[in-house]
Amino acid sequence: MIDVPAGRVVLSDRRTRHSWAVELSPYQLAAYPITEGLYARITDRRPSAAPGERLPVEGVSWWDTVRFCNTLSQRDGFSPAYRFQADGEGIEWDASADGYRLPTEAEWEHACRAGTAGPRYGPLDEVAWYRGNSHEQIHEVRRKRPNAWGFHDMLGNVWEWCWDVYDADVYGSYRVLRGGGWFDEHWSCRASVRRRSHPSFRVDDVGFRIARSVAR
């Protein structure tokens, strides 16, 4: 986990042409996506299509990721961040908990940019696996250059689930994905790109990384 400083990030949505600013308190974020090896040790499951201990886990739904966060929190002696409602369809985030959780999309973008203002934190081929250099396959974490704050694979390799609902009025419970994946064209691998998917969706280019709130 890497300590991320407080900051301000401006999010934007190309579909609605809407922009909004978010003020962020300090937090922690994983240096790279959760790997298949760690996911298997915590859940005893291997959902990925391509086997490899150091590959980012994929084929995980948004629901899978929040359950992973709670299980890992309990293993490490932290308070779980999520409370599930009795019907199994609802979930609440306990912001006072010190356990692992998904980043918000503002936290994700703030960490991805690492103080930069452009679409990427470095030349695309140096920092990301995408359709132009991936040979249409997923790659091990930490094989590309990190950004200035030490984060690897923020762009390319796998899309990453975030906590946020994309647009409840239009898409209901669909959640936000960020970062682009190994099968995407270069224009999808940018710090500002937003994608959406149903929280039960599983596919071979979607994974996640975890965050933790910092006590104030």
Secondary structure, DSSP 8 states (H G I E B T S, - for coil): -EEE--EEEEEEETTTTEEEEEEE--EEE-SS--BHHHHHHHHS----SS--TTSB--S--HHHHHHHHHHHHHHTT---SEEE-TTSS-EEE-TT--SEE---HHHHHHHHHTT--SS-SS-HHHH---TTTSTTS---TT-S---TTS---SSSSSEEEEEEES-HHHHTT-EEEES--TTS-GGGSSTT-EEEE-TT---TTEE---EEE---
